[in-house]
Each structure stands twice: as C-alpha cells, then as structure tokens.
Amino acid sequence: EYSKAKQELADVKKSMEQAASNAQAQQTKQTEQQQWYNDNFRKAAATNAAQRRKEAPAGPNKNTAYARKQQWDASGANTRRAWDQFGGTSPKKHGQKKSSKDAPSGGGTSGPSANKG
C-alpha cells in the first residue's frame, strides 16, 4: 500500500511539473507571437492610419449617410430609383371605390368569428 501511494504521489508531481512546463512554453510562444505581430503590423497600421488622416478632406466627415444623401440629391442625375416601379408615386387603382353602404355591418353570421363556439 505504501509503495503504491508513493508511486501515485510521484506520478502526480510529475504531471504537475509537466503542466507547469507546458504552461511556461505556451506563455513563451504567445509572447513571441505578440512581439512578431507588433514588429510587423502594429507600426505599419499606425503609419497607414496617420496617412489616411492626412489625406482626409478638411471639414465635416464626408463619409456620413447624411453627406452621401446630400451629394445624391445635389447630383440630380438620377432622381428615380432603379427599383421604383411606379416612378416615385404610388400605384393608381382604377375601379369603383367601396362605399360605406356596401361594407358589411359586422353583425353577420359569416366570417371566422361566426364559427367560434
């Protein structure tokens, strides 16, 4: 029994040392990857962002939805949307309008509410 418990304790200690070693290796790998990223991309991204800020037009942000709408409206080139089948107006219905006399009074026995019960 004693030797069995001693062997289990040795196995547990060995597993703990191996886990600690793996954690240390993972941490080292992650640190190296972060350093590589910083060296290669972080500086370039900051430089590119600064360059874009320099090239941006002065004044209010021209990339807002409001600014794009104003530009669209000012162009006047295409006042009708391509998907608008009715040319900016609602479809016209031709035919007779129902008068209030023709409408059912609501007290009839037809319709979905009449079948309840």
C-alpha positions as CSV (number, residue, x, y, z in Angstrom):
1,E,0.0,0.0,0.0
2,Y,2.7,2.5,1.0
3,S,4.7,1.9,-2.2
4,K,1.5,2.2,-4.3
5,A,0.7,5.6,-2.7
6,K,4.3,6.7,-3.1
7,Q,4.2,5.9,-6.8
8,E,0.9,7.8,-7.2
9,L,2.4,10.8,-5.5
10,A,5.4,10.7,-7.8
11,D,3.0,10.5,-10.8
12,V,1.0,13.5,-9.6
13,K,4.2,15.5,-9.0
14,K,5.5,14.5,-12.5
15,S,2.1,15.6,-14.0
16,M,2.2,18.9,-12.2
17,E,5.7,19.6,-13.4
18,Q,4.8,18.7,-16.9
19,A,1.7,21.0,-16.8
20,A,3.8,23.9,-15.4
21,S,6.4,23.3,-18.2
22,N,3.6,23.3,-20.8
23,A,2.1,26.5,-19.4
24,Q,5.5,28.2,-19.5
25,A,6.1,27.1,-23.1
26,Q,2.7,28.3,-24.1
27,Q,3.3,31.7,-22.5
28,T,6.7,32.0,-24.2
29,K,5.1,31.1,-27.6
30,Q,2.3,33.6,-27.1
31,T,4.8,36.4,-26.1
32,E,6.9,35.7,-29.2
33,Q,3.9,35.8,-31.4
34,Q,2.7,39.1,-30.0
35,Q,6.2,40.5,-30.4
36,W,6.3,39.4,-34.0
37,Y,2.8,40.9,-34.7
38,N,3.9,44.2,-33.1
39,D,7.1,44.3,-35.1
40,N,5.4,43.6,-38.4
41,F,1.9,45.0,-38.3
42,R,1.3,47.4,-35.5
43,K,3.7,50.1,-36.7
44,A,2.5,49.7,-40.3
45,A,-1.1,50.0,-39.2
46,A,-0.4,53.2,-37.2
47,T,1.5,54.6,-40.2
48,N,-1.3,53.8,-42.6
49,A,-3.9,55.4,-40.3
50,A,-1.9,58.5,-39.9
51,Q,-1.5,58.7,-43.7
52,R,-5.3,58.3,-44.2
53,R,-5.9,61.1,-41.7
54,K,-3.6,63.4,-43.7
55,E,-5.4,62.6,-46.9
56,A,-8.9,63.0,-45.4
57,P,-10.8,66.1,-46.6
58,A,-10.9,69.1,-44.3
59,G,-14.2,70.0,-42.6
60,P,-17.0,67.7,-41.6
61,N,-16.8,64.0,-42.2
62,K,-17.8,63.4,-45.8
63,N,-18.4,59.7,-45.2
64,T,-21.7,60.0,-43.3
65,A,-25.0,58.9,-44.6
66,Y,-26.3,62.4,-44.5
67,A,-23.4,63.7,-46.6
68,R,-23.9,60.9,-49.1
69,K,-27.6,61.7,-49.3
70,Q,-26.9,65.4,-49.8
71,Q,-24.4,64.5,-52.6
72,W,-27.0,62.2,-54.2
73,D,-29.7,64.8,-54.1
74,A,-27.4,67.5,-55.4
75,S,-26.3,65.5,-58.4
76,G,-29.9,65.3,-59.7
77,A,-28.7,62.8,-62.4
78,N,-30.9,60.0,-61.3
79,T,-34.0,61.2,-59.4
80,R,-35.8,57.9,-59.9
81,R,-34.6,54.8,-58.1
82,A,-34.0,51.8,-60.4
83,W,-36.1,49.6,-58.2
84,D,-39.0,52.1,-58.0
85,Q,-41.6,50.6,-60.5
86,F,-44.0,53.5,-60.0
87,G,-41.7,56.4,-60.7
88,G,-41.9,57.9,-57.2
89,T,-45.7,57.8,-56.9
90,S,-47.9,55.1,-55.5
91,P,-49.7,52.8,-57.9
92,K,-53.1,54.0,-59.0
93,K,-56.1,51.8,-58.6
94,H,-58.7,52.1,-61.2
95,G,-62.2,51.0,-60.4
96,Q,-65.0,51.7,-58.1
97,K,-64.5,52.6,-54.5
98,K,-66.5,50.8,-51.9
99,S,-69.0,53.0,-50.2
100,S,-70.0,52.6,-46.6
101,K,-73.3,51.1,-47.8
102,D,-71.5,48.2,-49.5
103,A,-69.4,47.3,-46.5
104,P,-70.7,44.5,-44.2
105,S,-72.1,45.8,-40.9
106,G,-70.1,43.3,-38.8
107,G,-73.2,41.7,-37.3
108,G,-73.4,38.9,-40.0
109,T,-73.0,35.2,-39.4
110,S,-70.2,34.7,-41.9
111,G,-66.5,35.0,-41.4
112,P,-64.1,33.4,-39.0
113,S,-65.7,34.8,-35.8
114,A,-69.0,33.2,-36.7
115,N,-67.5,29.7,-36.4
116,K,-66.4,30.1,-32.7
117,G,-68.2,28.1,-30.1
